[in-house]
Amino acid sequence: MRMIRTAVLSLLFCVLAIGPVSAATPKAPAAQAAVDCLPGCPDYSQLVSWASLPVSPDKPVDVFYVYPTIYPDKSPMNMDVFNQALRADVQGLLKAQAGVYSQSANLFAPYYRQVSFAALDPNVEMTLNSYFRIGADDVHRAFDYYLNFLNQGRPFILAAHSQGSVVLLDLLRSRFKDPALQKKLVAAYLIGYSVTREDLRKYPWIKPAKGADDTGVVVSWNTQEPGATGSPVLRPGAIAINPLNWKTDDTMADKNLNLGAVFFDDFKGKVLRIVPQYAGARINLENGALETVPPDKLVLGHFPPGVLHKFDYAFWYRNLQRNVQTRIDAYLKRNGS
């Protein structure tokens, strides 16, 4: 009941903004749910609620990016989007992960009250967590504001990692039955969480990428070593595409196809090293994992041995960067833009 009450209170304190984006930076909203210690609700008509909002978008395509899980605390169970240290971490990710997209597209990225690591149960799908719903509903509101006041008719990419990919999968499931949205979607890069065969059956408007230049599709993978088990993001029936050869079968892609791994200090947005031809990869058709053997020992963070979730972007960075431009070019050509 407490979790349900949290979600309801969150919605009561959030009002969808309908005015223009203000040039001023307001103070954080004061209204909070005292009982459940909810952090202040972002108002997407205000610049303070956006991690990235271009003043003068100059590219023909946008990217709507949702950052991964960065918040670990037990109280409150949702990220305070006005906490300056957490905001700085998000800014680092805009240079690291979102740098894959921002060289080719106008970058729009909302702050959202993501659920904490501490509230997640690896045995329960994240979308069933009531604290997750608080952050996901923030992103839904941000996406509505983006469409209504910021997009100006441009096609767009959806892009994310980890919890951000769960949020955007939730958005695709609930909103993209609309043909008008489907038509504007260049691609959805939902990396680091599972889009499953059940998703494709239940939501037929979600279509998996089958090559390097198809559009209106979902691009997804979860990286791990052969034999790794216990991944909380690799779910039964997961689909995948190989970012080195853009195939969905189990063809081995040699490391010579790897244009370059880029390792970042994610929270500072600082490049630590760039390694061309870092590693090859193949898809395990039994579990849907993107399998690779990294040539060096890596710190895996909170994940089990061999689960390379932390490096879903880093290992394939340059290939992914090129593919974003390839899909944009293909979309613009097919739509006469």
TORKE-224518 format. One line per field, with one value per residue: x, y, z of N, C-alpha, C, CB in turn. Coordinates in steps of 0.02 Angstrom, whole numbers, always signed. Glycine has a CB too. Layout:
<nodes>
n.x: X|...
n.y: Y|...
n.z: Z|...
ca.x: X|...
ca.y: Y|...
ca.z: Z|...
c.x: X|...
c.y: Y|...
c.z: Z|...
cb.x: X|...
cb.y: Y|...
cb.z: Z|...
</nodes>
This chain:
<nodes>
n.x: +41|+100|+190|+101|+34|+139|+160|+36|+34|+142|+92|-8|+63|+121|+101|+61|+154|+106|+148|+269|+447|+542|+667|+727|+800|+716|+680|+683|+531|+421|+324|+302|+285|+270|+260|+312|+430|+451|+549|+558|+448|+486|+460|+425|+413|+509|+680|+766|+727|+777|+911|+976|+938|+921|+951|+941|+899|+991|+1002|+929|+863|+807|+863|+794|+844|+868|+939|+1040|+1026|+1085|+1072|+1091|+1036|+942|+844|+770|+672|+675|+764|+821|+795|+846|+960|+1124|+1244|+1201|+1145|+1261|+1322|+1234|+1260|+1388|+1361|+1294|+1397|+1468|+1389|+1277|+1347|+1363|+1252|+1235|+1318|+1255|+1122|+999|+1008|+897|+861|+782|+786|+742|+645|+714|+706|+790|+941|+928|+795|+767|+726|+806|+736|+612|+518|+562|+464|+356|+377|+326|+394|+475|+378|+356|+468|+460|+338|+371|+456|+366|+287|+384|+413|+291|+289|+401|+357|+248|+296|+432|+482|+444|+405|+508|+588|+634|+750|+741|+832|+935|+998|+1003|+907|+850|+820|+720|+621|+597|+554|+435|+370|+362|+280|+159|+127|+160|+75|+13|+4|+59|+164|+243|+282|+370|+478|+646|+733|+739|+851|+869|+963|+1048|+944|+810|+719|+591|+535|+405|+365|+365|+263|+152|+147|+133|+177|+305|+453|+590|+761|+840|+948|+1079|+1025|+886|+733|+625|+632|+680|+833|+934|+1033|+1120|+1268|+1383|+1500|+1536|+1447|+1415|+1304|+1153|+1119|+1027|+964|+951|+825|+707|+682|+742|+786|+914|+1036|+1188|+1311|+1426|+1420|+1290|+1195|+1070|+1086|+1192|+1317|+1490|+1567|+1716|+1850|+1912|+1814|+1776|+1764|+1810|+1825|+1770|+1815|+1750|+1759|+1615|+1535|+1603|+1618|+1735|+1854|+1940|+2015|+2042|+2013|+2046|+1981|+1945|+1871|+1786|+1620|+1473|+1304|+1216|+1101|+1020|+998|+992|+1095|+1227|+1379|+1547|+1727|+1820|+1982|+2050|+2055|+1912|+1819|+1664|+1561|+1402|+1366|+1350|+1488|+1561|+1453|+1432|+1367|+1394|+1472|+1402|+1389|+1521|+1610|+1571|+1569|+1612|+1561|+1425|+1405|+1429|+1324|+1210|+1212|+1201|+1071|+995|+1024|+967|+832|+799|+818|+723|+607|+605|+668
n.y: -60|+60|+85|+101|+214|+305|+318|+373|+495|+555|+582|+672|+785|+826|+928|+944|+1050|+1188|+1305|+1416|+1375|+1439|+1567|+1590|+1522|+1433|+1411|+1253|+1157|+1171|+1086|+929|+755|+725|+612|+503|+556|+610|+674|+840|+884|+883|+1018|+1033|+1144|+1226|+1274|+1220|+1090|+1016|+921|+934|+1051|+1113|+1278|+1334|+1226|+1148|+1041|+916|+814|+757|+695|+609|+581|+469|+451|+322|+216|+303|+332|+285|+284|+242|+321|+469|+351|+387|+482|+645|+773|+898|+896|+945|+873|+752|+801|+846|+723|+674|+766|+728|+604|+648|+691|+575|+439|+497|+566|+485|+510|+649|+713|+699|+732|+843|+865|+820|+804|+754|+787|+663|+580|+453|+280|+218|+115|+43|+11|-85|-248|-384|-496|-458|-383|-221|-126|-156|-102|+16|+132|+149|+189|+323|+396|+356|+411|+545|+555|+526|+642|+738|+700|+726|+866|+899|+855|+941|+1073|+1088|+1008|+1041|+975|+894|+737|+605|+523|+397|+364|+275|+197|+53|+82|+192|+139|+49|+138|+203|+94|+69|+186|+165|+52|+102|+218|+220|+159|+246|+300|+422|+452|+340|+363|+470|+419|+387|+288|+181|+169|+58|+10|-106|-163|-282|-301|-402|-556|-573|-441|-398|-476|-436|-299|-248|-138|-115|-141|-245|-201|-256|-238|-124|-4|+6|+87|+164|+68|-41|-44|-152|-227|-333|-342|-472|-593|-755|-887|-817|-783|-734|-603|-456|-384|-453|-534|-672|-726|-619|-506|-464|-363|-364|-247|-236|-300|-283|-384|-509|-641|-778|-752|-732|-580|-511|-434|-343|-273|-183|-17|+59|+57|+164|+222|+298|+408|+408|+495|+612|+638|+621|+565|+415|+317|+265|+129|+55|-84|-165|-278|-426|-491|-593|-651|-742|-855|-928|-865|-731|-643|-525|-579|-568|-567|-477|-401|-362|-343|-290|-175|-215|-156|-160|-283|-462|-582|-574|-510|-380|-259|-125|-84|-78|+27|+76|-24|-33|+92|+182|+115|+120|+257|+288|+216|+283|+400|+337|+281|+397|+462|+368|+374|+509|+507|+412|+476|+589|+704
n.z: +0|+37|-69|-175|-130|-138|-277|-316|-244|-305|-433|-402|-365|-481|-617|-784|-882|-983|-1036|-1118|-1126|-996|-988|-873|-722|-611|-435|-348|-350|-211|-159|-84|-47|+113|+194|+120|+79|-50|-183|-257|-392|-565|-678|-839|-917|-877|-885|-790|-771|-873|-932|-1052|-1173|-1324|-1379|-1506|-1613|-1739|-1822|-1931|-1866|-1706|-1544|-1411|-1257|-1121|-967|-883|-733|-596|-465|-297|-166|-13|+39|-11|-110|-239|-360|-324|-426|-416|-346|-340|-356|-414|-530|-593|-620|-717|-818|-853|-913|-1025|-1105|-1120|-1143|-1218|-1312|-1420|-1497|-1507|-1598|-1716|-1701|-1628|-1457|-1334|-1166|-1024|-846|-727|-600|-565|-509|-366|-355|-238|-224|-315|-369|-430|-471|-509|-636|-689|-725|-646|-525|-409|-374|-483|-574|-543|-592|-727|-765|-756|-868|-971|-962|-993|-1124|-1186|-1171|-1247|-1376|-1396|-1385|-1419|-1522|-1654|-1771|-1817|-1864|-1747|-1635|-1511|-1365|-1249|-1097|-992|-847|-909|-1035|-1002|-964|-1087|-1163|-1098|-1136|-1276|-1279|-1228|-1299|-1436|-1524|-1600|-1763|-1810|-1723|-1745|-1877|-1865|-1799|-1805|-1754|-1610|-1486|-1374|-1265|-1160|-1089|-1097|-1242|-1288|-1370|-1334|-1314|-1448|-1498|-1421|-1436|-1581|-1654|-1612|-1684|-1724|-1760|-1907|-1985|-2038|-2081|-2072|-2024|-1899|-1804|-1666|-1582|-1495|-1364|-1246|-1164|-1128|-1061|-1135|-1060|-945|-809|-722|-753|-722|-819|-936|-1004|-1018|-1186|-1248|-1379|-1500|-1586|-1677|-1649|-1724|-1849|-1883|-1890|-1851|-1828|-1773|-1821|-1806|-1771|-1813|-1719|-1799|-1861|-1768|-1742|-1641|-1467|-1338|-1187|-1047|-905|-842|-763|-761|-891|-960|-1075|-1056|-1123|-1294|-1397|-1541|-1634|-1524|-1473|-1532|-1571|-1545|-1565|-1445|-1481|-1400|-1276|-1308|-1281|-1314|-1347|-1295|-1276|-1177|-1193|-1081|-900|-813|-711|-649|-581|-505|-552|-593|-612|-772|-830|-931|-928|-895|-999|-1116|-1205|-1217|-1273|-1406|-1460|-1568|-1681|-1653|-1652|-1787|-1843|-1800|-1879|-2003|-1999|-1985|-2108|-2194|-2156|-2188|-2325|-2367|-2333|-2407|-2359
ca.x: +0|+144|+217|+47|+23|+194|+148|-21|+55|+185|+51|-45|+106|+148|+54|+93|+162|+83|+175|+335|+505|+566|+739|+752|+810|+677|+697|+651|+464|+420|+276|+329|+246|+310|+259|+355|+492|+459|+584|+517|+426|+510|+412|+462|+411|+565|+745|+798|+706|+808|+983|+997|+883|+954|+919|+926|+914|+1014|+1006|+862|+836|+818|+867|+765|+889|+852|+1000|+1034|+1023|+1144|+1054|+1096|+1017|+882|+793|+707|+682|+680|+816|+804|+823|+875|+1023|+1176|+1293|+1171|+1140|+1328|+1331|+1196|+1296|+1443|+1333|+1277|+1458|+1490|+1340|+1238|+1391|+1350|+1196|+1232|+1353|+1211|+1053|+988|+1000|+848|+867|+751|+798|+682|+653|+724|+706|+857|+965|+907|+725|+759|+732|+824|+690|+548|+525|+565|+403|+307|+397|+289|+441|+494|+325|+363|+515|+435|+286|+407|+480|+307|+269|+437|+405|+233|+309|+445|+318|+201|+326|+503|+501|+434|+392|+567|+593|+673|+776|+737|+896|+942|+1034|+985|+841|+824|+791|+656|+574|+577|+515|+369|+341|+345|+223|+97|+112|+179|+24|-7|+43|+94|+228|+283|+309|+424|+532|+703|+750|+742|+910|+854|+1022|+1058|+885|+784|+658|+581|+489|+337|+350|+350|+197|+99|+147|+159|+210|+376|+485|+662|+808|+866|+1006|+1113|+993|+813|+711|+564|+645|+713|+901|+943|+1078|+1148|+1335|+1411|+1547|+1507|+1439|+1394|+1235|+1130|+1107|+960|+935|+940|+764|+689|+655|+773|+812|+976|+1070|+1259|+1331|+1485|+1401|+1219|+1157|+1033|+1102|+1249|+1380|+1542|+1596|+1785|+1868|+1933|+1755|+1765|+1794|+1842|+1794|+1786|+1803|+1740|+1735|+1548|+1506|+1640|+1617|+1804|+1879|+1998|+2055|+2008|+2048|+2021|+1980|+1950|+1845|+1734|+1558|+1423|+1241|+1196|+1031|+981|+977|+987|+1150|+1282|+1436|+1614|+1780|+1863|+2053|+2080|+2012|+1872|+1777|+1597|+1512|+1355|+1341|+1383|+1546|+1549|+1398|+1468|+1316|+1425|+1510|+1358|+1406|+1594|+1644|+1549|+1553|+1621|+1514|+1359|+1405|+1421|+1259|+1160|+1211|+1176|+997|+968|+1028|+918|+766|+788|+813|+660|+551|+610|+688
ca.y: +0|+118|+97|+127|+283|+345|+333|+417|+561|+584|+609|+730|+843|+843|+958|+951|+1120|+1203|+1369|+1414|+1364|+1502|+1577|+1596|+1459|+1441|+1369|+1188|+1158|+1159|+1034|+862|+710|+719|+544|+460|+592|+617|+733|+888|+862|+926|+1053|+1034|+1210|+1263|+1250|+1183|+1020|+984|+913|+963|+1079|+1158|+1344|+1340|+1162|+1161|+977|+897|+760|+763|+634|+614|+535|+457|+424|+259|+221|+333|+350|+224|+291|+209|+371|+441|+297|+416|+533|+716|+802|+964|+884|+970|+820|+705|+837|+846|+656|+670|+805|+686|+554|+681|+693|+506|+400|+535|+589|+442|+537|+722|+740|+691|+752|+891|+825|+838|+755|+778|+757|+627|+552|+381|+239|+202|+46|+11|-9|-133|-320|-414|-549|-428|-336|-153|-88|-173|-67|+79|+188|+158|+225|+395|+422|+343|+460|+608|+553|+533|+713|+773|+684|+765|+936|+901|+851|+997|+1139|+1090|+966|+1080|+932|+856|+667|+598|+460|+383|+332|+266|+139|+27|+104|+236|+98|+23|+194|+214|+37|+83|+237|+134|+8|+137|+277|+218|+130|+304|+301|+485|+445|+289|+393|+517|+384|+364|+225|+182|+132|+36|-31|-122|-194|-330|-301|-474|-580|-560|-371|-394|-506|-399|-230|-259|-78|-118|-183|-251|-187|-316|-219|-62|+58|+7|+142|+150|+4|-42|-71|-172|-282|-337|-370|-512|-644|-822|-924|-774|-793|-690|-534|-432|-348|-500|-568|-726|-704|-557|-502|-424|-353|-358|-180|-237|-319|-266|-445|-536|-711|-789|-742|-699|-519|-506|-370|-297|-232|-136|+47|+88|+63|+227|+214|+362|+420|+428|+550|+674|+647|+625|+505|+384|+285|+243|+68|+26|-157|-186|-346|-449|-509|-634|-657|-808|-860|-962|-818|-663|-600|-507|-608|-546|-581|-418|-419|-339|-352|-229|-169|-225|-121|-199|-340|-526|-594|-584|-469|-320|-207|-59|-68|-86|+81|+87|-72|-27|+163|+212|+83|+146|+327|+288|+189|+335|+441|+295|+276|+464|+472|+324|+401|+570|+489|+378|+521|+647|+764
ca.z: +0|+40|-135|-216|-108|-164|-347|-320|-222|-357|-487|-376|-360|-546|-663|-849|-900|-1051|-1058|-1151|-1083|-969|-992|-804|-686|-550|-378|-349|-323|-138|-140|-78|-6|+173|+222|+81|+63|-122|-206|-295|-458|-618|-720|-901|-948|-847|-906|-737|-774|-931|-932|-1115|-1211|-1371|-1388|-1578|-1645|-1807|-1859|-1955|-1824|-1634|-1504|-1344|-1221|-1051|-936|-846|-660|-564|-397|-257|-95|+11|+56|-38|-158|-306|-368|-319|-488|-400|-311|-386|-370|-461|-594|-623|-647|-779|-868|-876|-959|-1089|-1145|-1131|-1182|-1266|-1364|-1478|-1536|-1511|-1656|-1774|-1686|-1574|-1396|-1282|-1112|-962|-781|-704|-533|-574|-449|-340|-354|-176|-228|-370|-356|-494|-488|-527|-692|-662|-737|-594|-464|-404|-374|-554|-608|-531|-642|-795|-780|-771|-937|-1013|-963|-1030|-1195|-1208|-1177|-1305|-1437|-1403|-1385|-1435|-1579|-1716|-1829|-1839|-1843|-1685|-1609|-1439|-1348|-1176|-1072|-926|-826|-961|-1088|-976|-968|-1157|-1184|-1071|-1179|-1340|-1269|-1212|-1339|-1506|-1568|-1640|-1826|-1818|-1687|-1781|-1938|-1848|-1763|-1844|-1722|-1537|-1462|-1306|-1252|-1089|-1060|-1146|-1282|-1295|-1421|-1309|-1330|-1519|-1509|-1386|-1461|-1649|-1681|-1594|-1735|-1711|-1814|-1940|-2024|-2017|-2103|-2068|-1982|-1862|-1771|-1601|-1580|-1425|-1346|-1179|-1174|-1075|-1083|-1142|-997|-890|-786|-669|-774|-707|-876|-991|-985|-1065|-1250|-1270|-1447|-1503|-1650|-1665|-1670|-1767|-1917|-1890|-1905|-1794|-1820|-1728|-1857|-1767|-1799|-1790|-1689|-1852|-1877|-1713|-1759|-1582|-1401|-1304|-1116|-1014|-837|-863|-725|-777|-963|-983|-1110|-1024|-1176|-1355|-1419|-1603|-1639|-1454|-1464|-1577|-1537|-1578|-1527|-1421|-1500|-1347|-1223|-1334|-1258|-1358|-1312|-1313|-1228|-1174|-1188|-1018|-841|-804|-651|-675|-541|-464|-592|-582|-654|-843|-855|-952|-936|-888|-1059|-1174|-1252|-1224|-1317|-1476|-1463|-1635|-1726|-1637|-1674|-1859|-1860|-1789|-1940|-2058|-1995|-2000|-2180|-2226|-2142|-2226|-2395|-2379|-2321|-2450|-2322
c.x: +43|+171|+163|+34|+76|+180|+90|-2|+100|+144|+13|-2|+136|+92|+89|+95|+139|+108|+242|+390|+532|+642|+770|+761|+775|+705|+659|+580|+464|+377|+309|+281|+287|+315|+310|+419|+504|+501|+538|+506|+453|+452|+447|+452|+469|+631|+779|+782|+735|+883|+1013|+936|+913|+915|+897|+944|+932|+1022|+936|+827|+853|+834|+839|+799|+869|+910|+987|+1031|+1089|+1134|+1051|+1062|+951|+827|+813|+723|+687|+729|+787|+836|+852|+938|+1081|+1227|+1265|+1162|+1207|+1343|+1295|+1232|+1356|+1419|+1312|+1338|+1481|+1440|+1306|+1280|+1387|+1300|+1204|+1272|+1309|+1141|+1052|+970|+952|+851|+836|+784|+734|+698|+659|+723|+778|+875|+934|+835|+714|+769|+747|+777|+622|+559|+517|+500|+348|+322|+363|+334|+467|+442|+330|+409|+490|+381|+316|+428|+422|+288|+320|+429|+345|+252|+355|+405|+278|+236|+397|+520|+494|+431|+451|+559|+639|+696|+759|+801|+905|+988|+1004|+915|+810|+791|+726|+602|+550|+540|+443|+333|+320|+283|+158|+78|+120|+134|+0|+35|+82|+162|+273|+317|+369|+484|+585|+723|+748|+800|+898|+906|+1028|+995|+853|+718|+649|+534|+417|+317|+329|+281|+141|+92|+175|+189|+283|+409|+560|+704|+834|+928|+1032|+1073|+917|+792|+643|+570|+679|+781|+916|+994|+1097|+1214|+1357|+1460|+1510|+1504|+1417|+1320|+1217|+1119|+1036|+926|+923|+882|+747|+659|+686|+795|+874|+997|+1143|+1284|+1394|+1468|+1328|+1179|+1123|+1043|+1164|+1316|+1430|+1568|+1665|+1800|+1892|+1875|+1742|+1802|+1826|+1798|+1816|+1766|+1803|+1741|+1666|+1523|+1543|+1641|+1686|+1825|+1941|+2044|+2011|+2048|+2016|+2027|+1985|+1929|+1794|+1672|+1514|+1361|+1230|+1120|+988|+956|+973|+1043|+1196|+1346|+1502|+1663|+1827|+1936|+2087|+2030|+1977|+1833|+1704|+1543|+1468|+1335|+1381|+1444|+1527|+1492|+1426|+1421|+1346|+1457|+1469|+1370|+1481|+1626|+1631|+1538|+1556|+1574|+1444|+1353|+1394|+1350|+1203|+1155|+1184|+1100|+964|+968|+976|+847|+752|+780|+745|+599|+557|+631|+760
c.y: +63|+136|+126|+200|+329|+366|+382|+488|+595|+617|+671|+792|+863|+870|+969|+1024|+1131|+1270|+1361|+1402|+1431|+1506|+1583|+1527|+1465|+1399|+1304|+1194|+1139|+1100|+965|+820|+694|+648|+500|+494|+597|+679|+777|+866|+909|+955|+1066|+1097|+1254|+1232|+1206|+1109|+982|+980|+940|+987|+1131|+1224|+1352|+1275|+1172|+1097|+955|+845|+774|+694|+651|+560|+530|+420|+362|+270|+248|+343|+288|+226|+255|+258|+439|+388|+322|+474|+603|+751|+872|+958|+899|+916|+770|+738|+838|+777|+648|+708|+767|+635|+585|+684|+622|+469|+441|+565|+546|+475|+612|+751|+738|+719|+803|+853|+856|+784|+783|+748|+720|+592|+475|+345|+222|+129|+9|-16|-65|-204|-353|-470|-524|-378|-265|-115|-103|-138|+1|+140|+202|+200|+300|+426|+413|+394|+530|+609|+557|+607|+754|+761|+722|+839|+945|+901|+914|+1064|+1143|+1056|+1001|+1036|+890|+781|+661|+527|+456|+346|+330|+208|+119|+50|+151|+197|+66|+77|+204|+155|+45|+135|+207|+90|+47|+191|+268|+174|+184|+306|+365|+483|+395|+320|+438|+483|+360|+294|+235|+138|+116|-15|-44|-142|-236|-307|-375|-492|-571|-488|-364|-423|-462|-328|-230|-197|-73|-167|-185|-232|-253|-302|-152|+0|+55|+60|+126|+87|+14|-77|-89|-228|-277|-375|-412|-563|-711|-858|-883|-787|-739|-618|-512|-397|-393|-545|-622|-699|-641|-561|-459|-415|-340|-290|-178|-254|-305|-325|-469|-611|-718|-786|-705|-638|-510|-437|-320|-252|-179|-71|+82|+87|+129|+220|+284|+355|+450|+491|+616|+687|+650|+559|+479|+350|+266|+185|+42|-51|-190|-259|-362|-468|-554|-636|-730|-814|-894|-913|-746|-617|-583|-527|-582|-567|-520|-438|-397|-348|-286|-232|-168|-188|-169|-265|-403|-534|-607|-544|-399|-262|-137|-37|-77|-32|+82|+41|-58|+46|+191|+180|+110|+218|+331|+265|+240|+379|+401|+292|+343|+476|+430|+351|+462|+555|+457|+424|+587|+710|+783
c.z: +0|-29|-181|-197|-135|-236|-355|-300|-273|-411|-464|-375|-427|-590|-730|-869|-972|-1076|-1091|-1102|-1061|-976|-922|-774|-619|-494|-383|-322|-249|-119|-140|-36|+56|+198|+186|+58|-12|-138|-249|-366|-512|-660|-786|-943|-923|-868|-854|-738|-833|-923|-997|-1152|-1260|-1379|-1460|-1613|-1719|-1849|-1878|-1912|-1751|-1604|-1435|-1302|-1147|-1018|-894|-770|-632|-489|-352|-188|-78|+29|+28|-90|-230|-305|-361|-379|-477|-358|-359|-403|-421|-530|-630|-653|-714|-834|-896|-927|-1025|-1135|-1164|-1174|-1236|-1321|-1427|-1525|-1551|-1569|-1719|-1763|-1630|-1510|-1346|-1228|-1048|-900|-760|-639|-537|-507|-430|-351|-295|-179|-280|-346|-422|-517|-510|-584|-666|-670|-686|-528|-462|-402|-445|-590|-600|-583|-713|-813|-790|-844|-986|-1019|-1003|-1105|-1224|-1218|-1238|-1370|-1449|-1414|-1411|-1501|-1646|-1779|-1852|-1822|-1783|-1674|-1535|-1420|-1272|-1161|-1005|-906|-877|-1018|-1065|-981|-1040|-1186|-1159|-1114|-1246|-1333|-1265|-1262|-1415|-1550|-1617|-1704|-1836|-1783|-1722|-1842|-1924|-1816|-1812|-1819|-1647|-1515|-1388|-1285|-1177|-1052|-1115|-1177|-1302|-1353|-1399|-1321|-1403|-1534|-1481|-1413|-1533|-1682|-1659|-1642|-1723|-1772|-1841|-1982|-2000|-2033|-2105|-2017|-1951|-1820|-1703|-1607|-1508|-1419|-1273|-1183|-1114|-1104|-1092|-1075|-938|-873|-736|-688|-758|-765|-937|-972|-1037|-1129|-1277|-1343|-1447|-1575|-1634|-1691|-1713|-1839|-1933|-1917|-1841|-1786|-1776|-1764|-1812|-1804|-1770|-1762|-1740|-1875|-1825|-1728|-1700|-1520|-1372|-1231|-1083|-938|-847|-827|-735|-852|-994|-1015|-1074|-1074|-1234|-1383|-1483|-1601|-1570|-1445|-1518|-1537|-1579|-1534|-1508|-1433|-1447|-1295|-1246|-1313|-1317|-1322|-1340|-1259|-1227|-1163|-1124|-961|-826|-739|-674|-636|-502|-497|-581|-628|-727|-872|-867|-966|-937|-954|-1123|-1227|-1268|-1275|-1391|-1495|-1534|-1686|-1715|-1661|-1750|-1878|-1850|-1852|-1999|-2058|-2008|-2075|-2217|-2216|-2186|-2300|-2411|-2372|-2360|-2416|-2341
cb.x: -47|+202|+245|-17|+22|+259|+133|-79|+91|+231|+3|-70|+162|+181|+25|+55|+236|+7|+181|+348|+559|+546|+755|+704|+886|+605|+682|+691|+418|+397|+217|+400|+228|+282|+190|+318|+551|+391|+647|+549|+350|+557|+387|+444|+345|+559|+790|+779|+631|+790|+1003|+1037|+829|+961|+967|+965|+854|+1079|+1042|+868|+863|+756|+941|+686|+962|+785|+1032|+1092|+1008|+1160|+986|+1166|+1010|+899|+783|+664|+626|+611|+851|+829|+768|+824|+1027|+1211|+1312|+1103|+1114|+1381|+1308|+1124|+1318|+1477|+1274|+1249|+1514|+1501|+1288|+1199|+1462|+1324|+1133|+1257|+1418|+1206|+1011|+932|+1068|+775|+942|+676|+819|+658|+593|+790|+664|+861|+1042|+913|+681|+807|+666|+893|+682|+515|+472|+621|+377|+304|+475|+245|+500|+501|+257|+391|+582|+407|+235|+469|+521|+248|+263|+506|+396|+176|+344|+494|+272|+158|+325|+542|+458|+489|+370|+631|+618|+632|+854|+673|+956|+873|+1110|+1037|+845|+879|+841|+664|+606|+638|+545|+375|+392|+404|+233|+102|+155|+248|-36|+2|-4|+52|+215|+238|+255|+398|+503|+763|+820|+674|+976|+781|+1087|+1088|+834|+774|+663|+554|+502|+333|+412|+403|+194|+113|+189|+104|+171|+386|+470|+679|+867|+812|+989|+1180|+1018|+785|+706|+506|+689|+669|+954|+877|+1140|+1098|+1385|+1355|+1604|+1547|+1501|+1405|+1226|+1177|+1121|+962|+981|+1005|+706|+640|+582|+833|+758|+1032|+1038|+1298|+1340|+1536|+1416|+1210|+1203|+959|+1112|+1242|+1369|+1600|+1550|+1833|+1921|+1960|+1694|+1788|+1741|+1862|+1813|+1750|+1856|+1674|+1784|+1499|+1506|+1712|+1579|+1851|+1895|+1975|+2093|+2002|+2046|+2060|+2038|+1906|+1814|+1758|+1519|+1449|+1181|+1214|+1025|+1023|+1024|+924|+1189|+1282|+1433|+1615|+1820|+1840|+2090|+2103|+2053|+1824|+1795|+1581|+1469|+1293|+1341|+1334|+1586|+1536|+1338|+1510|+1265|+1477|+1572|+1286|+1384|+1628|+1620|+1484|+1599|+1693|+1514|+1347|+1472|+1473|+1244|+1178|+1280|+1205|+976|+1009|+1098|+924|+759|+846|+869|+653|+545|+547|+683
cb.y: +0|+106|+33|+84|+286|+307|+269|+392|+556|+529|+556|+716|+828|+781|+1026|+910|+1142|+1203|+1416|+1478|+1323|+1509|+1640|+1638|+1442|+1423|+1405|+1136|+1112|+1221|+1034|+863|+644|+764|+514|+433|+558|+620|+714|+955|+859|+888|+1121|+974|+1245|+1265|+1309|+1212|+1017|+1022|+839|+912|+1112|+1125|+1401|+1400|+1113|+1197|+922|+871|+691|+793|+608|+607|+558|+415|+478|+212|+152|+400|+387|+209|+364|+166|+375|+497|+247|+440|+526|+748|+806|+1007|+811|+1030|+784|+681|+909|+865|+603|+697|+873|+651|+520|+751|+729|+470|+372|+590|+590|+373|+526|+752|+700|+619|+690|+942|+816|+846|+737|+761|+811|+576|+572|+367|+175|+219|+45|+59|+50|-117|-349|-441|-595|-392|-350|-116|-104|-248|-60|+78|+174|+90|+201|+408|+388|+272|+462|+615|+489|+491|+740|+750|+608|+760|+961|+841|+791|+1002|+1165|+1058|+904|+1131|+974|+884|+623|+622|+454|+342|+371|+255|+153|+48|+139|+280|+44|-1|+258|+230|-29|+108|+294|+92|-34|+166|+332|+194|+103|+370|+292|+543|+424|+230|+432|+570|+325|+413|+198|+157|+174|+6|+4|-65|-141|-397|-253|-503|-654|-577|-326|-430|-576|-396|-182|-284|-15|-139|-155|-321|-142|-347|-217|-58|+76|-63|+208|+144|-41|-78|-20|-195|-282|-373|-314|-548|-652|-864|-958|-699|-864|-692|-525|-386|-291|-543|-519|-775|-695|-540|-472|-458|-294|-416|-137|-287|-392|-205|-499|-521|-746|-856|-703|-748|-457|-522|-381|-336|-276|-166|+92|+158|+3|+288|+168|+393|+468|+372|+533|+669|+708|+642|+520|+333|+223|+303|+14|+53|-181|-142|-355|-508|-446|-706|-631|-818|-897|-1016|-823|-634|-634|-429|-684|-469|-647|-370|-391|-265|-376|-220|-105|-297|-77|-158|-322|-584|-654|-655|-467|-335|-213|-60|-111|-84|+149|+78|-142|-68|+202|+205|+7|+142|+361|+242|+128|+378|+467|+225|+249|+519|+455|+252|+420|+618|+441|+320|+536|+658|+753
cb.z: +60|+88|-166|-206|-31|-160|-386|-277|-155|-387|-512|-307|-312|-579|-635|-901|-892|-1053|-999|-1189|-1120|-896|-1032|-761|-677|-563|-311|-310|-363|-103|-187|-47|-45|+227|+216|+22|+97|-157|-245|-294|-462|-663|-686|-942|-933|-771|-923|-670|-777|-995|-923|-1158|-1164|-1438|-1367|-1609|-1639|-1805|-1816|-2024|-1846|-1598|-1500|-1344|-1227|-1043|-893|-862|-629|-596|-396|-247|-79|+71|+133|-69|-152|-330|-436|-251|-541|-364|-285|-356|-306|-434|-583|-571|-597|-770|-838|-818|-926|-1076|-1108|-1063|-1135|-1231|-1339|-1455|-1499|-1447|-1668|-1792|-1667|-1593|-1363|-1312|-1100|-962|-728|-758|-487|-611|-459|-266|-348|-118|-245|-426|-323|-491|-429|-465|-747|-695|-807|-584|-461|-344|-325|-588|-583|-460|-634|-800|-723|-725|-950|-985|-892|-1006|-1205|-1157|-1113|-1303|-1435|-1342|-1316|-1380|-1579|-1724|-1884|-1807|-1901|-1625|-1620|-1421|-1379|-1143|-1066|-873|-758|-988|-1109|-902|-940|-1199|-1157|-998|-1190|-1365|-1205|-1145|-1317|-1512|-1527|-1598|-1885|-1791|-1615|-1803|-1974|-1802|-1724|-1840|-1745|-1505|-1472|-1302|-1278|-1055|-1030|-1114|-1346|-1230|-1436|-1233|-1316|-1560|-1476|-1312|-1414|-1693|-1658|-1519|-1806|-1690|-1789|-1983|-2098|-2050|-2170|-2050|-2022|-1909|-1816|-1548|-1610|-1396|-1391|-1129|-1186|-1035|-1031|-1193|-981|-906|-755|-614|-849|-648|-896|-1006|-978|-1032|-1244|-1226|-1496|-1462|-1691|-1700|-1611|-1740|-1929|-1935|-1934|-1801|-1889|-1693|-1922|-1751|-1785|-1848|-1636|-1911|-1885|-1646|-1790|-1596|-1354|-1339|-1082|-1037|-794|-851|-652|-751|-980|-924|-1184|-972|-1149|-1407|-1363|-1665|-1684|-1411|-1394|-1619|-1518|-1592|-1568|-1345|-1566|-1314|-1165|-1313|-1202|-1376|-1316|-1322|-1246|-1118|-1246|-1023|-780|-863|-609|-676|-586|-450|-665|-592|-627|-855|-804|-1013|-881|-833|-1063|-1153|-1224|-1157|-1301|-1488|-1418|-1658|-1717|-1561|-1655|-1892|-1819|-1727|-1955|-2054|-1926|-1963|-2205|-2198|-2066|-2215|-2415|-2331|-2247|-2484|-2245
</nodes>
